[in-house]
Amino acid sequence: MPCSALPPRDQQLIQIVNAALADAFEKSSKWLECKPGCSQCCHGIFAINQLDAIRLRRGLAELEGQDPERAACIRKRALDTVARLSEDYPGDPVTGVLDEDDTDEASKRWDDFANAEPCPVLDPATGRCELYESRPVICRTFGPAMKTDGDLGHCELCFVGASEEEVAAHEMHPDPDNLEAALVEELQKTTGECGETTIAFALVQELTGEAGRVIPVPNGVTTELNR
């Protein structure tokens, strides 16, 4: 499907996040284990917003022009992931949009869902992200100390042996003015793109832009995507 246009300030958001990440690595380098080939944060399903999804689809389209074979491998891994996950997907397995149900039962279902599933963009041979420059914001910020929903957390491989005070002193602020939330809202108003999804399903939408094209899902069944 053709990629929707990103809001004009999206590049500004990425620059802000990248600058915060660079600053965090400069200040917290002795505590951080993040390095090329570490894929701790690349296993397990997590939600991304529609800004992230568009960036990923654009990145895959660009890679197609540079290295069609690598792009084809990513596409195959994305389709394989969707086939494995569609039956129990906590959302719409056709559009990929996740449920917004925040009940305890739904939260537990999400917490238990596909925790060992590798990201389809992860190169299994090298442990590196193949769409690194187009990766979601959550991928850019995982590792350093950062507050999420009021709780300060970090990758379990980082800050080993650090006290709570030391962790707090190295807190990263990747989006201090909440620009991302504003751009998500702007995108919804201008394009209708809304809801959270996952990386595999975002990339599969890129593959299935023509109405009526079918993709495989579990148990040999096929589903038709009407976009």
N, C-alpha and C positions, 0 to 999 in steps of 0.2 A: 504494500500500500504506500502511496506517496506520504512522505513525512510531513506532519503538520509543522507550521512555522513556529519557532520558539519565540517567546517574548524578547523584545530588543535588549532587555537588561540581563538576559540569561548569561551572556559571556561575562558580565560584571560579577554575577553571583559566583561563577566558577573561579574567577580571579581572586575574589575575596576568600573563598574556601581554600584554594591552593596556597594563598599567602599565609593563612592561619595554620595550615598544615606544615608549611616550611618553617614557620616560627616555632611551632611545637617541637619539631625535630631538632631545631637548633638548641632549644632550651632543655629538652628532655631526652636527648640522644642516649644517655647512659642507661635510661630505663626502658627504651623501646627496642623491641626485637624485630620490627617490621623491616624487611629487606626483600630484594628480588628472589623469588622462589618460595617464600613463605606463603602458604595458602590457607592458613588457619581460618581466616574470615571468608574464604571462598567456598565453604561447605555449610550447608544448611540454607533453607529457603528464607528469604526476608522480603519485606515489602519495599517497593520503589514507587515514586510518583510518576505522573505522566511527562514531566520535564525529563526525568531520567530515561524514560522509555523512548522518547523521541531522540535524545542524544545517542542512545544505543543503536537505534535503527539507522541513524545517520552514519554512525561509525562503521556499522556493518556494510552499508552501501559504499562507503569510501574504500573499505578494505577490499570489496568486490572488484573495484577498479584497479587496485594495486596488486592483490594476490588472491585471485579467484579460488584457488585450491584451499587456502586457509579459511576463506569466508565460507566455502562449502562445508568444511569440517565443523565450523561453529553452527551453521544451520542444521546440520545433521544432529549434533549434540542437543540443540534446542528442541528439535522435533522428538528426539528420543526421551528427553526430560518430560516434555508435555505428555507423551504416551504413557510414561510411568506414573505421572502424578494426576492425570485428569480424573480418574475414577473417584479419588478422595479429595479433590481440590476444594479448598475452603472459599469457593467463589464460583464464578461463571467459567466453566472450562472452554467455552467458545471465545468469549471476549478476553478472558484472563483477568477480569476485574475482580478483586477480592471482596468478600462480604464485609459489610461495615458493622456486623453484629458484635457488640462488646460485652455480651453476657459472659458469665464465668465459664459456661460450657463451651462457648465459641472460642474464648481465650485459651482454654486448655487444648482444644482441638488444634488451634494454631501453634501453640507451644510444642505440641507433640508431632507436628507435621514435617516430614522429610528433613529431619535434622542432619542427616549424613549425606544429603544430595549435593553433588558438586555443581558449581556454577557452570553452565554450558560454555561460557566465555573463557573458562580456565583451560589452558593448554595442559593436558594430563602428562605430557612428556617433560615439560619444563617447570610447571607450577607457576607460570606467569599468566597475567591477564592479557588476552589478545585484543581487547578493545580498551586498553588502559586509558588513553586520552579521552575516551567517551564514557568512562565508568560513572555509575551513579554517585551522588553526593555521599550517601552512606558509606560507600566503598572508600571514598577519599578521606573520611574522618574516623574510620574504625582503627583502633590501636591506641592513640593518645587518650588521656583522661578527658572526659567530656560529660556534661550533664544531659540526660535523656529523661523527660518527664519528671524533672526535679532530682533525679538520682545521679550521682557521679559514678561513672563506670569507665572501664577500659578493657582492652583485650587481656585475657588471662595469662598470656605469655609476657605481657609488659608489666612494668613496675613491680617485679618480683622482689620481695624484701623491703619495699618502700612503706613508710608509715602513711596513715591517712592524711597527715599534714603535708607530707611530701607530695602525695598524689594531688591533693587540692591545690598546692602551690604551682602545679604544672597543668592546671585545667586549660583546655583549648576552647576558644570561642569562635567557631567557624562561620557563624552567621549572626552577628550581634544585633543587626537591625531587622531580622526575620524577613529578609528579602525573598528567600525561597518560598515561603508561604504566600507572599503577595504575588509572586509570579505564577504559582500554581492556580491561584484564584483568577489571575488575568488570563491564563491559558484556557481555563474552563469557560470564561465569558466570551472569548474570541473564537474558540474552535469547538467547544462542547466536550473536549477531552477532559475526563474526570475519573476519579477513583484511583485506588492503588492497584498495582499488579506485581508481577515478579519478572525477573530477567528473561527466563525461558519463554514465558507467554508473551512478553513484549516483542521478542525477536520473531516468534511464530506469527504474530500479527503482521510483521514485515513480509513474511513469506506468503501470506494468504490474503493478499489485498484484493484479488479478483473474486467477486461473489460466486459462490458455487464450487470453489476449489475445495477438495477434501484433504484431510490429514488423518493419519492413523491415531487411534486412541486404544486403551487397553482392551484385551480380550478379542482382538481382531475386528472390533467395530470401527466404523468410520464416522466422522462428524463433518457436516458441511458448514462452512463459515460464510455467512451472508453479511458482507460489509458494504 
